[in-house]
Amino acid sequence: MGEGSTGIIIMVVILFGGLFLMNYMGKRSQKRRQEEREKMFGDGLEPGVWMQTFSGFFGRYVDTDGDVVILESPSGEETYWLKAAISGQLEPPFEAVQDETIDVDILDVSDSDLPIDPDDLNQDNDR
């Protein structure tokens, strides 16, 4: 064996060592994320908690059915999401809308207030 062969063997060992280290670290972080996800959807999750999906949707937690999470939109509609689509518990960046009644004044418009006589409009359509 020459000096060149020793260098190649060392490089191959370093390469495989790096690949093994990256694989090990990846599996460890994946396991940690899985444990956090199981902890989030455990018994401690109460209805009414704000949650965000990875797509950016905010909704209040309603219930979990297997791998499906039911979230209530701000308008009150229930939507169904896979657990994998939920990024976590997060307060929305907007203020929640409360059901309030808004008084609206309705204007009374009589025929005399119109700039055009309605009878003239009907005559134009007859031509």
KEDREN-598933 format. One line per 8 residues: number of its first residue (from 1); for each residue x, y, z of N, C-alpha, C. Coordinates in Angstrom, 1 decimal. Example, Ala and Ser with C-alpha at 12.3 -4.5 7.8 and 13.67 -1.06 7.14 Angstrom:
# KEDREN-598933
1> 13.2/-5.7/7.8/12.3/-4.5/7.8/13.2/-3.3/7.8  12.8/-2.2/7.1/13.7/-1.1/7.1/12.9/0.0/7.9
# end
This chain:
# KEDREN-598933
1> 0.8/-1.2/0.0/0.0/0.0/0.0/0.9/1.2/0.0  0.5/2.2/-0.8/1.3/3.4/-0.9/0.7/4.5/-0.1  1.3/5.7/-0.2/0.8/6.8/0.6/-0.5/7.3/0.1  -0.8/7.2/-1.2/-2.0/7.6/-1.8/-3.2/6.8/-1.3  -3.0/5.5/-1.1/-4.1/4.6/-0.7/-4.5/4.9/0.8  -3.5/5.3/1.6/-3.8/5.6/3.0/-4.7/6.9/3.1  -4.4/7.8/2.2/-5.2/9.1/2.2/-6.6/8.9/1.8  -6.8/8.0/0.8/-8.1/7.7/0.3/-8.9/6.9/1.4
9> -8.3/6.0/2.0/-9.0/5.3/3.1/-9.4/6.2/4.2  -8.5/7.1/4.6/-8.9/8.1/5.7/-10.1/9.0/5.2  -10.1/9.4/3.9/-11.2/10.2/3.4/-12.5/9.5/3.4  -12.5/8.2/3.1/-13.7/7.4/3.0/-14.2/7.2/4.5  -13.3/6.9/5.4/-13.7/6.8/6.8/-14.3/8.1/7.4  -13.7/9.2/7.0/-14.3/10.5/7.5/-15.6/10.7/6.8  -15.8/10.4/5.5/-17.0/10.5/4.8/-18.1/9.7/5.5  -17.9/8.4/5.7/-18.9/7.5/6.3/-19.1/8.0/7.8
17> -18.1/8.4/8.5/-18.4/8.9/9.9/-19.3/10.2/9.9  -19.1/11.1/8.9/-19.9/12.2/8.8/-21.4/11.9/8.4  -21.5/10.9/7.5/-22.9/10.4/7.1/-23.6/9.8/8.3  -22.9/9.0/9.1/-23.4/8.4/10.3/-23.9/9.4/11.3  -23.0/10.4/11.5/-23.3/11.5/12.5/-24.5/12.3/12.1  -24.6/12.6/10.8/-25.8/13.4/10.3/-27.1/12.6/10.4  -27.0/11.3/10.1/-28.2/10.4/10.3/-28.6/10.3/11.7  -27.7/10.1/12.6/-28.0/10.0/14.0/-28.6/11.3/14.6
25> -28.1/12.4/14.2/-28.6/13.7/14.7/-30.0/14.0/14.1  -30.2/13.6/12.9/-31.5/13.7/12.2/-32.6/12.9/12.9  -32.3/11.7/13.2/-33.2/10.8/13.9/-33.5/11.3/15.3  -32.5/11.8/16.0/-32.7/12.4/17.3/-33.6/13.6/17.3  -33.4/14.5/16.4/-34.3/15.7/16.3/-35.7/15.3/15.9  -35.8/14.3/15.0/-37.2/13.8/14.6/-37.9/13.2/15.8  -37.2/12.4/16.6/-37.8/11.8/17.8/-38.3/12.9/18.8  -37.5/14.0/18.9/-37.8/15.0/19.8/-39.0/15.8/19.3
33> -39.1/16.0/18.0/-40.3/16.7/17.5/-41.6/15.8/17.7  -41.4/14.5/17.5/-42.5/13.6/17.7/-43.0/13.6/19.1  -42.1/13.6/20.1/-42.5/13.7/21.5/-43.2/15.0/21.8  -42.7/16.1/21.2/-43.4/17.4/21.4/-44.8/17.4/20.9  -45.0/16.8/19.7/-46.3/16.7/19.0/-47.3/15.8/19.9  -46.8/14.7/20.4/-47.6/13.9/21.3/-48.0/14.6/22.5  -47.0/15.4/23.1/-47.3/16.1/24.3/-48.4/17.2/24.0  -48.3/17.9/22.8/-49.2/18.9/22.5/-50.7/18.4/22.3
41> -50.8/17.2/21.8/-52.1/16.6/21.5/-52.5/15.6/22.7  -51.8/15.7/23.8/-52.2/14.8/24.9/-53.4/15.3/25.6  -53.7/14.9/26.8/-54.9/15.2/27.5/-54.9/16.7/27.9  -53.8/17.4/27.9/-53.7/18.7/28.3/-54.3/19.8/27.4  -54.7/19.4/26.2/-55.2/20.3/25.2/-56.7/20.6/25.5  -57.1/21.8/25.8/-58.4/22.1/26.1/-59.1/22.8/25.0  -60.4/22.6/24.8/-61.1/23.3/23.7/-61.1/24.8/23.9  -61.0/25.5/22.8/-60.9/27.0/22.8/-59.5/27.5/22.7
49> -58.5/26.7/22.7/-57.1/27.1/22.6/-56.9/27.5/21.1  -56.2/28.6/20.8/-55.9/29.0/19.5/-54.7/28.1/18.9  -54.9/27.6/17.7/-53.9/26.8/17.1/-53.6/27.4/15.7  -52.4/27.1/15.2/-52.0/27.6/13.8/-51.6/26.3/13.0  -52.0/26.3/11.7/-51.6/25.3/10.8/-50.3/25.7/10.1  -49.7/24.8/9.4/-48.5/25.2/8.7/-48.8/26.1/7.5  -50.1/26.1/7.0/-50.5/26.9/5.9/-50.8/28.3/6.4  -50.9/28.5/7.7/-51.2/29.9/8.3/-52.6/30.1/8.8
57> -53.4/29.1/8.8/-54.8/29.2/9.3/-54.8/29.2/10.8  -55.5/30.1/11.4/-55.7/30.1/12.8/-57.1/29.7/13.1  -57.2/28.8/14.2/-58.6/28.4/14.6/-58.5/27.9/16.0  -59.7/27.9/16.6/-59.8/27.4/18.0/-60.0/25.9/18.0  -59.2/25.3/18.9/-59.3/23.8/19.0/-60.7/23.4/19.5  -61.3/22.4/18.9/-62.6/21.9/19.3/-62.4/20.5/19.8  -61.8/19.6/19.0/-61.8/18.2/19.3/-60.7/17.5/18.4  -60.3/16.3/18.9/-59.5/15.4/18.1/-60.1/14.1/17.9
65> -60.1/13.6/16.7/-60.7/12.3/16.4/-59.7/11.5/15.6  -58.9/10.7/16.3/-57.8/9.9/15.6/-56.7/10.9/15.1  -56.4/10.9/13.8/-55.4/11.7/13.3/-56.0/13.1/12.8  -57.3/13.3/13.0/-58.0/14.5/12.6/-58.2/15.5/13.7  -57.9/16.7/13.5/-58.1/17.8/14.5/-59.2/18.7/14.0  -60.1/19.0/14.8/-61.2/19.9/14.4/-60.9/21.3/15.0  -60.9/22.3/14.1/-60.6/23.7/14.5/-61.8/24.5/14.1  -62.1/25.5/14.9/-63.2/26.4/14.6/-62.6/27.7/14.1
73> -63.1/28.1/12.9/-62.6/29.3/12.3/-63.2/30.6/13.0  -62.6/31.7/12.9/-63.1/32.9/13.5/-64.6/33.2/13.2  -65.0/32.8/12.0/-66.4/33.0/11.6/-67.4/31.9/12.2  -66.8/30.9/12.9/-67.6/29.9/13.6/-67.8/28.6/12.9  -67.2/28.4/11.7/-67.3/27.2/11.0/-66.2/26.2/11.4  -66.6/25.0/11.5/-65.6/23.9/11.9/-64.9/23.4/10.7  -63.6/23.3/10.8/-62.8/22.7/9.7/-62.0/21.6/10.2  -61.7/20.6/9.4/-61.0/19.4/9.7/-59.6/19.4/9.2
81> -58.6/19.1/10.0/-57.2/19.1/9.7/-56.5/17.9/10.1  -55.5/17.4/9.4/-54.7/16.3/9.9/-53.7/16.8/11.0  -53.4/16.0/11.9/-52.5/16.4/13.0/-51.2/16.9/12.4  -50.7/16.3/11.3/-49.5/16.7/10.7/-49.5/18.1/10.2  -50.7/18.7/10.0/-50.8/20.0/9.4/-50.8/21.1/10.5  -50.9/20.7/11.8/-50.9/21.6/12.9/-49.5/22.0/13.3  -49.2/23.3/13.3/-47.8/23.7/13.7/-47.7/23.9/15.2  -48.8/24.2/15.9/-48.7/24.4/17.3/-49.7/25.3/17.8
89> -49.6/25.6/19.1/-50.5/26.5/19.8/-49.9/27.9/19.7  -50.7/28.8/19.1/-50.2/30.2/18.9/-51.4/31.1/18.9  -51.3/32.2/19.6/-52.3/33.3/19.6/-52.3/33.9/18.2  -53.4/34.2/17.7/-53.5/34.8/16.3/-53.0/36.3/16.4  -52.5/36.8/15.3/-52.0/38.2/15.3/-53.1/39.2/15.1  -54.3/38.8/15.2/-55.5/39.7/15.1/-56.3/39.5/16.3  -57.2/40.5/16.5/-58.1/40.5/17.6/-59.3/39.7/17.3  -59.7/38.8/18.2/-60.9/38.0/18.0/-62.1/38.8/17.9
97> -63.0/38.5/16.9/-64.2/39.3/16.7/-65.3/38.8/17.7  -65.9/39.7/18.4/-67.0/39.4/19.3/-68.3/39.6/18.5  -69.3/38.8/18.9/-70.6/39.0/18.2/-71.3/40.2/18.8  -71.3/41.2/18.0/-71.9/42.5/18.4/-73.0/42.9/17.3  -74.0/43.6/17.8/-75.0/44.1/16.9/-74.6/45.5/16.5  -74.6/45.8/15.3/-74.3/47.1/14.8/-75.5/47.8/14.3  -75.8/49.0/14.8/-76.9/49.8/14.4/-76.6/50.5/13.1  -77.4/50.3/12.1/-77.2/50.9/10.8/-78.5/51.8/10.5
105> -78.2/53.0/10.2/-79.3/53.9/9.8/-79.7/53.7/8.4  -81.0/53.4/8.1/-81.4/53.2/6.7/-81.9/54.5/6.2  -81.4/54.9/5.0/-81.9/56.1/4.4/-83.2/55.9/3.7  -84.1/56.9/3.9/-85.3/56.8/3.2/-85.2/57.7/1.9  -85.2/57.1/0.8/-85.1/57.8/-0.5/-86.5/57.7/-1.2  -87.0/58.9/-1.3/-88.3/59.0/-2.0/-88.1/59.3/-3.5  -89.1/59.2/-4.3/-89.0/59.5/-5.7/-88.6/61.0/-5.9  -89.0/61.9/-5.1/-88.6/63.3/-5.3/-87.1/63.6/-5.1
113> -86.4/62.7/-4.4/-85.0/62.9/-4.1/-84.1/62.4/-5.3  -84.7/61.7/-6.2/-84.0/61.2/-7.3/-83.7/62.3/-8.4  -82.5/62.3/-8.9/-82.2/63.4/-9.9/-82.9/63.1/-11.2  -83.3/61.9/-11.5/-84.0/61.5/-12.8/-85.3/61.0/-12.4  -86.3/61.4/-13.3/-87.6/60.9/-13.1/-87.7/59.5/-13.5  -88.2/58.5/-12.7/-88.3/57.1/-13.1/-89.1/56.9/-14.3  -90.1/57.7/-14.6/-91.0/57.5/-15.7/-90.2/57.7/-17.0  -89.2/58.6/-17.0/-88.3/58.9/-18.1/-87.5/57.7/-18.5
121> -87.1/56.9/-17.5/-86.3/55.7/-17.7/-87.1/54.7/-18.4  -88.3/54.5/-18.0/-89.2/53.5/-18.7/-89.4/53.9/-20.1  -89.6/55.2/-20.4/-89.8/55.6/-21.8/-88.6/55.3/-22.7  -87.4/55.4/-22.1/-86.2/55.2/-22.9/-86.1/53.7/-23.3  -86.6/52.8/-22.4/-86.5/51.4/-22.7/-87.5/50.9/-23.7  -88.6/51.7/-23.9/-89.6/51.3/-24.9/-89.2/51.6/-26.3  -88.2/52.5/-26.5/-87.8/52.8/-27.9/-87.1/51.8/-28.6
# end
